[in-house]
Amino acid sequence: MNDYNRNIKNNEMIAQSKSNIENIIFEIIFMYIKDMVFIMKAEKGKTFRYIFVNEAAFLFAKLPINFIGKKLQEVASEELAARLQREYLTVCETKQNHIYTDQIKVDNGDIIHAESVLTPIMDEQNEVKYIVSITRDITESIMEKRLLHESKQKYRSLVDNNLDAVFTVNLDGVIQEVNPAGLKLIGFRDENHPLFSLYELIDEDNTLFYTSFRKCKLTETSQSIDCKLSSKNGKTLSVHTKFVPIKVNHAIRGIYVILRDISERTKTAEKIRYMSFHDQLTGLYNRRALMEDINLEIKRAETEQVAFALMTIDLDRFKYINDTFGHIVGDQILIKVAERLLEFKNYKCHVYRQGGDEFNILLSNTNRQETAHFAQRMISRFAHSFYLNSQEYFISPSIGISMYPHDGKDVETVIKNADEALFCVKERGKAHYQFYRSDMASSITNVVPLETKLRKAIQKNELKLYYQPQIDLNGHTFNSFEALLRWESPTLGLVAPNDFIPLAEDTGLIISIGNWVIETACEQIKVWKALHNKDVRIAINISPKQFQQPNFVEVISSSIQKFKIQPSLLEIEITEGVMENIKEAIPILRKLKEIGVIISVDDFGTGYSSLSYIKQFPIDVLKIDQSFVRDVVLNAKDAAITTTIIHLGQNLGMEVIAEGVENKEQEDFLKNANCQKAQGFYYSRPLTCEDAEQFLKDF
């Protein structure tokens, strides 16, 4: 038996007069109630003495065995005694029940939250004689309240700091609560706003909003939509709306309406859609829009049994404007062309830009006669010039036309046939219009088999170099040829360069063909050196695409090394178009000069800014274009230009070669002007390799 139980036995002996029932009650109170019970006697002088405590209180407070009759200050620590003294004095002063809470640190370091109820027991004079203190451990309750409070704070933090607008509404749509983002979204500044219906912010015609709200309420499931919202400041916003049911004890009590402002995203999507169907430069509809509109026109035409026309428009000589005045001027011209085409726009006429200088016009519900009249009006309108930066420009359109359903019954065929009609316009002089005819397809479809044959021409050894002599006019001697490419096809015969060189350029075959020309020329130089012991220079033409290849210099260098020839016996002929990009051209030309290759400018005088080119580039030879030489005897201007080029070349230390000499009068003029060399039919046509060897022997 512990000390406490012995003390209780002593108390029982003192209270022998009490009944057994009272003993049982005391035993329950003092030994089995978990709440801590303290009975204190209030004495004069603000003194409080322990009279009774139950077992729970005795053990928790760790009272000494002889605590009965002792004062607070004799049992408790100074700090605890002072705190308890204040609470008991409050009861004595108020003579009423008093409740207070306290935090108690136990031996293991935990903090226990305790709530004490102090009840005064009065004597006959209505003074406090005893105070009964019942102390309960409320730690669990406090922790639950704290967790609940933290949960509420987390909820408030989530809602209040949410970038989305969160509205708490009742089942009738009346707003009960709004977070700061919501106030900002709807244009309220004051949080103490009056209650109003969420429906006031939504257009009455927006049935999807009302339907989604009701569905959330009835099915108790979340719903999402995109809609328009009118804020209190008059702004109309695009919002993504989510309806979330508020459930309490499995019953829906309201709805969270979460709004996210997607106005910028909507604008961006609209902008992307606009860009998807519009040309960035001119603002016209683009090819994608054209394809969709033709599809719609086909469906309408099938239903209403009507026809429509598609015009494909190409600007004549626009590339010349672009190359001469630059792309900025070219773009401005395209904008002005678009504006002029829009003059024709109406409910039956829609204008599109495919890209580059190609435009389309779609004419709805029309016939061949009306379309022809429309095309003629357009050509007449383009007879008027364009003005840009005080400069006058004349631009003519070439127009190809296909009619639905006569010229095609699907989108691809209608577009293709309009393109083929345009191709024929270009071939026949430009600046007019042409309706599609079925026989037009043959001229274009021939390109495909021609390309196939050209790809195999190198493998089958069908490409040949012809050589045209270049004659020294001073001593009528000879030491150089210009190599000219020819295609001898077994099925097509001798194909002219004008027929396959542009195709080679377009398909990229010009690179492999050009490399073959370089290697063949170098090999021929070596052969002629070995056979005739003559240093014969061969000039080869280099296309702009070949010149721009990263390994172009290496191809030249490796061929020279492969056949062990003098680099100065290989002449590279470039056009002025090659040199338009000065930054790229100068390093390449300098590397070629370091190798020792001769560099010549072909067709000099026909391009733009020729003088600036020869000033900046390491050029050895100028070749006068045959367009100047042809009428040099008859035309004073051609004579003056030719003479000027010759004198310019001499003063700059360059060799000058005149092309296209066809008679003695032209030769005499060139001699008198001190031109060094000439070539043309007057001396010799381009020769096969065998004929060129004979020329070498005979000359």
SEBA-219861 format. One record per residue (C-alpha): residue in three letters; x, y, z. Coordinates in steps of 0.001 Angstrom, whole numbers, padded with zeros to 6 digits, always signed. Example, Ala and Ser with C-alpha at 12.3 -4.5 7.8 and 13.67 -1.06 7.14 Angstrom:
Ala+012300-004500+007800
Ser+013670-001060+007140
end
This chain:
Met+000000+000000+000000
Asn+001416+003417-000984
Asp+001549+006479+001213
Tyr-001534+007979-000373
Asn-003683+004896+000370
Arg-002476+004854+003987
Asn-003429+008525+004257
Ile-006904+007735+002908
Lys-007312+004973+005507
Asn-006539+007478+008214
Asn-009202+009784+006793
Glu-011684+006917+006765
Met-011006+006175+010418
Ile-011652+009829+011243
Ala-014932+009700+009250
Gln-016296+006504+010786
Ser-019619+008198+011426
Lys-020369+008528+007683
Ser-022537+005987+006006
Asn-021330+003317+003631
Ile-022950+005163+000715
Glu-020941+008264+001465
Asn-017805+006154+001615
Ile-018533+004739-001804
Ile-019118+008251-003246
Phe-015889+009531-001754
Glu-014022+006529-003062
Ile-015358+007137-006589
Ile-014545+010847-006480
Phe-011116+010587-004976
Met-009870+007404-006585
Tyr-011601+006776-009891
Ile-012487+010139-011467
Lys-009781+011005-014013
Asp-010250+014747-013618
Met-007971+016282-011038
Val-009910+017487-007968
Phe-008385+019929-005496
Ile-010268+021263-002415
Met-008625+024377-000964
Lys-009536+026184+002256
Ala-009667+029965+001943
Glu-008343+031671+005071
Lys-008032+035265+006032
Gly-004917+036938+004795
Lys-005340+035527+001287
Thr-004061+032128+002312
Phe-005127+028911+000632
Arg-004507+025495+002164
Tyr-004877+022020+000698
Ile-007736+020083+002313
Phe-008303+017251-000163
Val-007074+016078-003579
Asn-008052+012979-005485
Glu-005561+010396-006648
Ala-005289+011842-010159
Ala-004473+015270-008730
Phe-002057+013850-006147
Leu-000092+011927-008753
Phe-000061+014663-011397
Ala+000895+017485-009016
Lys+003448+015248-007254
Leu+002316+016469-003848
Pro+004184+015416-000691
Ile+002518+012850+001559
Asn+001880+015448+004220
Phe+000273+018017+001884
Ile-003006+018265+003851
Gly-003184+021557+005708
Lys-000224+023048+003874
Lys-000366+026370+002013
Leu+000092+026688-001750
Gln+003504+028278-001292
Glu+004644+025385+000871
Val+003813+022743-001736
Ala+004151+024264-005229
Ser+007045+026025-006880
Glu+007226+029785-006510
Glu+006072+030417-010100
Leu+003200+027909-009977
Ala+002131+029067-006510
Ala+001977+032695-007688
Arg-000102+031738-010731
Leu-002552+029641-008681
Gln-002740+032361-006034
Arg-003968+034870-008664
Glu-006659+032502-009913
Tyr-007962+031663-006389
Leu-007999+035356-005440
Thr-010168+036034-008478
Val-012746+033570-007098
Cys-012624+035195-003654
Glu-013103+038646-005153
Thr-015880+037760-007609
Lys-017468+035006-005453
Gln-018325+033319-008754
Asn-017160+030334-010720
His-013928+031015-012525
Ile-012455+029124-015491
Tyr-008912+029412-016690
Thr-006546+027428-018906
Asp-002921+026674-018374
Gln-000013+024986-020083
Ile+002012+022547-018039
Lys+005318+021047-019062
Val+005693+017441-017876
Asp+008871+015496-017235
Asn+009159+014066-020768
Gly+009070+017560-022230
Asp+005502+017427-023549
Ile+003152+020328-022999
Ile-000227+019541-021474
His-003109+021957-021874
Ala-005307+022031-018741
Glu-008630+023732-018083
Ser-009553+024398-014464
Val-013012+025244-013102
Leu-012833+026951-009693
Thr-016091+026818-007683
Pro-016466+028791-004426
Ile-018241+027270-001358
Met-019680+030016+000839
Asp-020191+030122+004638
Glu-023114+031658+006581
Gln-021636+035152+006159
Asn-021490+034690+002389
Glu-017733+034571+002388
Val-015695+032096+000446
Lys-014759+029303+002802
Tyr-013611+026597+000359
Ile-012701+026472-003337
Val-013157+023295-005322
Ser-010857+023125-008352
Ile-011579+020555-011033
Thr-008804+020424-013611
Arg-009206+018560-016867
Asp-006601+017652-019498
Ile-007877+019364-022657
Thr-004756+018791-024731
Glu-006581+016590-027234
Ser-009401+019100-027579
Ile-006945+021978-028001
Met-005013+020051-030645
Glu-008232+019288-032516
Lys-009207+022941-032409
Arg-005735+023928-033520
Leu-005844+021469-036419
Leu-009268+022765-037360
His-007988+026335-037171
Glu-004940+025452-039282
Ser-007198+023718-041766
Lys-009335+026843-042003
Gln-006216+028977-042439
Lys-004949+026672-045189
Tyr-008309+026878-046893
Arg-008341+030678-046585
Ser-004758+030855-047833
Leu-005617+028647-050792
Val-008673+030717-051665
Asp-007434+034212-050811
Asn-004086+033808-052550
Asn-005457+031939-055520
Leu-004810+033727-058796
Asp-008135+032400-060043
Ala-011360+034094-058979
Val-013249+031941-056453
Phe-016926+032700-055803
Thr-018879+030900-053119
Val-022528+030993-054164
Asn-025692+029475-052795
Leu-027869+027154-054820
Asp-029739+030149-056257
Gly-026521+031652-057612
Val-026287+034465-055043
Ile-022685+035276-054218
Gln-021879+034631-050557
Glu-018140+035130-050596
Val-015485+036264-053085
Asn-011695+036027-052876
Pro-009492+039067-053742
Ala-008846+037763-057261
Gly-012590+037535-057783
Leu-013155+041100-056592
Lys-010483+042313-058981
Leu-011914+040284-061858
Ile-015433+041670-061530
Gly-014224+045208-060867
Phe-014960+045599-057127
Arg-012499+047450-054906
Asp-014305+047091-051568
Glu-014389+043673-049929
Asn-017591+044627-048109
His-019513+044457-051344
Pro-023249+043946-051487
Leu-024509+040483-052280
Phe-025722+040005-055821
Ser-026429+037148-058189
Leu-023621+035669-060244
Tyr-026059+035678-063150
Glu-025750+039481-063306
Leu-022239+039005-064701
Ile-023277+036577-067428
Asp-025081+037311-070673
Glu-028683+036132-070487
Asp-028251+034359-073824
Asn-025437+032213-072453
Thr-027518+029089-071959
Leu-024387+026955-071567
Phe-023532+028753-068299
Tyr-026983+028229-066800
Thr-027102+024638-067996
Ser-023715+023830-066452
Phe-024679+025490-063144
Arg-027901+023463-062921
Lys-026114+020263-063907
Cys-023565+020778-061116
Lys-026400+021353-058642
Leu-028482+018363-059727
Thr-025740+015791-060359
Glu-023380+017102-057633
Thr-020476+016787-060078
Ser-017963+019356-061316
Gln-018565+021069-064673
Ser-016275+023196-066878
Ile-017024+025657-069698
Asp-015537+028701-071450
Cys-017754+031775-071590
Lys-017896+035569-071600
Leu-018218+037607-068390
Ser-019128+041280-068042
Ser-017341+042924-065126
Lys-018800+045810-063126
Asn-016412+048245-064806
Gly-017853+047440-068227
Lys-015135+045094-069498
Thr-016053+041890-071286
Leu-013701+039046-070390
Ser-013199+035545-071694
Val-013167+033177-068714
His-012716+029484-068127
Thr-015417+028573-065606
Lys-015463+025584-063289
Phe-018438+024661-061077
Val-017549+022597-057981
Pro-020297+021412-055558
Ile-019887+022320-051857
Lys-020887+019221-049864
Val-021471+019132-046121
Asn-022464+015809-044556
His-023093+014386-048028
Ala-025559+017164-048887
Ile-024878+019963-051383
Arg-025008+023355-049642
Gly-023647+025623-052360
Ile-021303+025821-055338
Tyr-017780+027108-055816
Val-017590+028972-059114
Ile-013936+029259-060114
Leu-013168+031693-062927
Arg-009875+032000-064763
Asp-009332+034993-067035
Ile-008321+033568-070412
Ser-008796+036807-072344
Glu-005125+036994-073331
Arg-005078+033310-074217
Thr-008235+033794-076274
Lys-006690+036794-078016
Thr-003545+034755-078684
Ala-005618+031869-080041
Glu-007534+034301-082245
Lys-004249+035814-083391
Ile-002845+032360-084164
Arg-005993+031514-086075
Tyr-005739+034824-087935
Met-002102+034096-088773
Ser-003051+030588-089872
Phe-005449+031953-092471
His-003821+035265-093368
Asp-000655+036367-095087
Gln+001608+038189-092628
Leu+002884+040782-095090
Thr-000313+041883-096836
Gly-003041+040750-094444
Leu-004767+038904-097289
Tyr-006124+035389-096907
Asn-003405+032756-097479
Arg-003262+029407-099275
Arg-004818+027529-096352
Ala-007812+029864-096405
Leu-008023+029468-100180
Met-008167+025668-099869
Glu-010987+025865-097308
Asp-012928+028448-099302
Ile-012677+026431-102517
Asn-014034+023420-100621
Leu-016964+025512-099426
Glu-017526+026870-102943
Ile-017569+023332-104363
Lys-020227+022273-101846
Arg-022291+025396-102570
Ala-021863+024979-106328
Glu-023024+021368-106128
Thr-026102+022378-104141
Glu-027061+025443-106179
Gln-025811+024174-109555
Val-023585+027212-110189
Ala-019983+027726-111334
Phe-017055+029614-109853
Ala-013683+030745-111163
Leu-010198+030623-109654
Met-007613+033125-110887
Thr-003907+032626-110242
Ile-002040+035909-110632
Asp+001704+036353-110996
Leu+003482+039717-111182
Asp+005630+040115-114294
Arg+009315+040979-113727
Phe+008798+041309-109970
Lys+012032+039393-109348
Tyr+013851+042150-111205
Ile+012409+044747-108802
Asn+013353+042593-105818
Asp+016895+042012-107057
Thr+017403+045641-108131
Phe+015841+047607-105298
Gly+015944+045062-102481
His+013380+043044-100559
Ile+012136+045958-098455
Val+011013+047819-101574
Gly+009707+044530-102978
Asp+007586+043962-099875
Gln+006150+047472-100066
Ile+005231+046879-103703
Leu+003481+043626-102738
Ile+001456+045499-100107
Lys+000387+048061-102707
Val-000520+045274-105143
Ala-002656+043667-102404
Glu-004408+046997-101814
Arg-005134+047314-105512
Leu-006516+043779-105709
Leu-008744+044497-102727
Glu-010402+047237-104757
Phe-012189+044394-106566
Lys-013289+042629-103384
Asn-017022+042161-102779
Tyr-019335+039408-101628
Lys-018525+037425-104800
Cys-014790+038189-104965
His-012160+037108-102418
Val-008440+037873-102638
Tyr-005576+035606-101451
Arg-001789+035645-101471
Gln-000040+032327-102029
Gly+003448+033643-101317
Gly+006128+035545-103197
Asp+004494+037511-106003
Glu+001653+035033-106540
Phe-001949+035953-105701
Asn-005357+034315-106174
Ile-008866+035587-106702
Leu-011898+033386-106120
Leu-015028+034501-107999
Ser-018274+032969-106731
Asn-021381+032275-108790
Thr-019937+033428-112107
Asn-019512+032290-115703
Arg-016764+032391-118303
Gln-017916+035689-119835
Glu-018113+037522-116503
Thr-014732+036122-115482
Ala-013095+037290-118719
His-014560+040766-118208
Phe-013281+040789-114619
Ala-009765+039740-115720
Gln-009688+042462-118359
Arg-010722+045087-115797
Met-007908+043947-113544
Ile-005288+044159-116306
Ser-006569+047647-117182
Arg-006312+048719-113552
Phe-002716+047533-113399
Ala-001885+049731-116386
His-001768+052528-113831
Ser+001603+052823-112119
Phe+002490+052380-108450
Tyr+004245+055122-106498
Leu+006633+054350-103667
Asn+009045+056834-102103
Ser+008579+059233-105030
Gln+009528+056427-107422
Glu+007143+055248-110139
Tyr+006799+051526-110842
Phe+004848+049748-113576
Ile+003800+046188-112800
Ser+001691+043979-115028
Pro-000118+040802-113952
Ser-000218+037474-115742
Ile-003470+035625-114990
Gly-004320+031943-115309
Ile-007983+030948-114877
Ser-009746+027650-114181
Met-013528+027233-113984
Tyr-015452+024840-111748
Pro-016756+022306-112684
His-015493+022430-116270
Asp-011749+022541-115384
Gly-011774+020374-112275
Lys-014114+018916-109684
Asp-011855+018982-106622
Val-009636+021543-104905
Glu-006304+020214-106155
Thr-007385+020014-109790
Val-008927+023499-109820
Ile-005727+025014-108377
Lys-003419+022958-110598
Asn-005257+023906-113790
Ala-005244+027600-112909
Asp-001465+027293-112387
Glu-001073+025583-115769
Ala-003041+028344-117465
Leu-000739+030880-115789
Phe+002303+028947-117009
Cys+001068+029286-120569
Val+000524+033017-120101
Lys+004128+033359-118950
Glu+005362+031336-121886
Arg+003435+033482-124369
Gly+004561+036952-123437
Lys+002978+037674-120037
Ala+000650+040601-119145
His-002582+038924-120264
Tyr-005034+036284-119050
Gln-005710+032768-120234
Phe-008393+030210-119425
Tyr-007260+026645-118849
Arg-007403+024235-121790
Ser-006798+020513-121534
Asp-003889+020660-124004
Met-001962+022947-121644
Ala-001111+020105-119306
Ser+001320+018485-121758
Ser+003846+021310-121682
Ile+004088+021182-117903
Thr+003884+017427-117472
Asn+006893+017102-119790
Val+009023+018611-117018
Val+008775+015482-114858
Pro+010165+012989-117412
Leu+012758+015591-118448
Glu+013990+015786-114864
Thr+014150+011984-114641
Lys+016236+011782-117804
Leu+018506+014616-116647
Arg+019248+012797-113385
Lys+020484+009805-115387
Ala+022379+011880-117966
Ile+025623+012023-115952
Gln+025620+008281-115255
Lys+024959+007520-118920
Asn+027683+009903-120085
Glu+025195+012007-122080
Leu+026576+015384-120968
Lys+029288+016849-123182
Leu+031499+019901-123117
Tyr+031775+021919-126314
Tyr+034643+024387-126685
Gln+034498+027832-128322
Pro+037900+029399-129123
Gln+038852+032830-127771
Ile+041045+034684-130302
Asp+043773+037185-129405
Leu+042951+040202-131599
Asn+046444+041716-131486
Gly+048408+038850-133006
His+045426+036780-134146
Thr+046747+033978-131930
Phe+044882+031590-129735
Asn+045419+030033-126272
Ser+042011+029668-124594
Phe+038531+028124-124929
Glu+035223+028694-123226
Ala+033636+025349-122252
Leu+029905+025183-123015
Leu+027685+022412-121639
Arg+025498+020331-123972
Trp+023151+017380-123379
Glu+023076+014739-126091
Ser+020069+012589-125174
Pro+019435+009371-127152
Thr+015667+009946-126932
Leu+015402+013751-126898
Gly+018306+014549-129202
Leu+020497+017601-128542
Val+018816+019452-125665
Ala+019516+023184-125596
Pro+021064+024598-122383
Asn+018088+026968-121939
Asp+015834+023912-121661
Phe+017707+021966-118998
Ile+019957+024405-117089
Pro+016998+026158-115346
Leu+015591+022721-114498
Ala+018963+021696-113066
Glu+018979+024896-111002
Asp+015483+024243-109639
Thr+016129+020602-108746
Gly+019637+021072-107316
Leu+021153+018856-110022
Ile+023298+021836-111040
Ile+025686+020988-108175
Ser+026587+017512-109421
Ile+026544+018694-113041
Gly+028767+021656-112154
Asn+031253+019411-110355
Trp+031367+017167-113431
Val+032119+020205-115623
Ile+034989+021296-113337
Glu+036595+017853-113347
Thr+036122+017341-117111
Ala+037670+020734-117916
Cys+040690+020058-115693
Glu+041162+016645-117296
Gln+040979+018172-120795
Ile+043638+020756-119899
Lys+045946+017912-118859
Val+045200+015884-122013
Trp+045913+018790-124375
Lys+049101+019600-122497
Ala+050257+016013-122930
Leu+049237+015739-126608
His+050261+019150-127932
Asn+052548+020500-125215
Lys+050384+023626-125114
Asp+049081+025505-122110
Val+045452+025948-123109
Arg+043205+027862-120710
Ile+039600+026694-120370
Ala+036859+028938-118971
Ile+033904+027276-117284
Asn+030618+028846-116193
Ile+029730+028615-112499
Ser+026089+028906-111402
Pro+025145+030958-108329
Lys+023957+027826-106502
Gln+027242+026051-107138
Phe+029224+029086-106049
Gln+027334+029151-102730
Gln+028210+025558-101824
Pro+030404+025403-098680
Asn+032918+023067-100366
Phe+033090+024920-103702
Val+036737+026011-103276
Glu+037713+022499-102166
Val+036106+020996-105316
Ile+038146+023371-107530
Ser+041347+022738-105591
Ser+040997+018937-105541
Ser+040364+018775-109317
Ile+043464+020893-109998
Gln+045542+018645-107752
Lys+044016+015456-109166
Phe+045051+016262-112739
Lys+048199+018195-111753
Ile+047520+021231-113927
Gln+048576+024839-113558
Pro+045778+026652-111651
Ser+046064+029630-114027
Leu+044856+027421-116910
Leu+041416+027132-115271
Glu+039164+030167-115592
Ile+036056+030529-113442
Glu+033299+032553-115125
Ile+030801+034084-112712
Thr+027832+036334-113375
Glu+027195+039562-111533
Gly+024306+037825-109764
Val+026811+035607-107944
Met+028463+038667-106429
Glu+025378+040358-105015
Asn+026139+039011-101547
Ile+029451+040763-101042
Lys+030163+039317-097589
Glu+029910+035737-098866
Ala+031492+036288-102288
Ile+034709+038098-101299
Pro+036178+035285-099088
Ile+035432+032664-101762
Leu+036993+034684-104578
Arg+040069+035446-102487
Lys+040568+031755-101755
Leu+040318+030997-105482
Lys+042915+033683-106183
Glu+045211+032160-103548
Ile+044985+028873-105474
Gly+045908+030735-108683
Val+042648+030339-110617
Ile+041675+033017-113171
Ile+038402+034795-112349
Ser+036246+036409-115028
Val+032914+038239-114968
Asp+030532+036997-117664
Asp+027999+039286-119382
Phe+029610+042354-117833
Gly+027482+045487-118000
Thr+024084+043780-117944
Gly+023698+043665-114160
Tyr+023372+046212-111385
Ser+026278+048184-109872
Ser+028927+046580-112085
Leu+031513+049212-111208
Ser+031176+048579-107486
Tyr+031756+044848-108089
Ile+034972+045175-110064
Lys+036289+047609-107485
Gln+035826+045161-104585
Phe+036460+041752-106139
Pro+039743+040167-107348
Ile+038735+039950-111018
Asp+041134+039115-113889
Val+038865+039163-116954
Leu+035833+041178-118099
Lys+033605+039626-120769
Ile+031527+042108-122766
Asp+028007+040775-123278
Gln+027022+040029-126864
Ser+023988+042330-126525
Phe+026435+045273-126728
Val+028657+043709-129405
Arg+025757+042791-131739
Asp+025016+046407-132776
Val+028355+047950-131902
Val+028847+049142-135513
Leu+025304+050478-135937
Asn+024397+051824-132498
Ala+026383+054705-131043
Lys+025309+053884-127479
Asp+026433+050251-127773
Ala+029701+051459-129247
Ala+030223+053900-126395
Ile+029430+051276-123752
Thr+031719+048695-125370
Thr+034593+051180-125666
Thr+034123+052278-122067
Ile+034255+048695-120784
Ile+037432+048016-122775
His+039175+051134-121471
Leu+037964+050442-117942
Gly+039377+046916-118040
Gln+042719+048086-119428
Asn+043071+050788-116789
Leu+042349+048251-114064
Gly+044829+045755-115501
Met+042173+043301-116607
Glu+041880+041252-119755
Val+038772+042096-121835
Ile+036995+039510-124036
Ala+034136+040426-126374
Glu+031418+037785-126866
Gly+029188+037187-129875
Val+031465+038480-132661
Glu+029813+037513-135958
Asn+031483+039644-138680
Lys+034657+041464-139634
Glu+033180+044936-138970
Gln+032655+044020-135335
Glu+036205+042605-135131
Asp+037673+045777-136661
Phe+035804+047945-134161
Leu+037110+045854-131263
Lys+040669+045980-132599
Asn+040525+049750-132914
Ala+039257+049942-129327
Asn+042249+047782-128216
Cys+040118+044863-127007
Gln+042423+041921-126235
Lys+040248+038917-127160
Ala+037047+037978-128925
Gln+034887+034901-129442
Gly+031900+034162-131614
Phe+030646+032466-134764
Tyr+032923+034697-136863
Tyr+035833+032570-135596
Ser+034206+029288-134730
Arg+031046+027729-133421
Pro+031332+025722-130192
Leu+033333+022586-131066
Thr+033237+019011-129855
Cys+036320+017778-128022
Glu+037619+016140-131209
Asp+037012+019233-133358
Ala+038629+021426-130728
Glu+041774+019256-130880
Gln+041844+019699-134661
Phe+041432+023442-134205
Leu+044452+023386-131885
Lys+046527+021629-134546
Asp+045408+023853-137431
Phe+045538+027243-135756
end
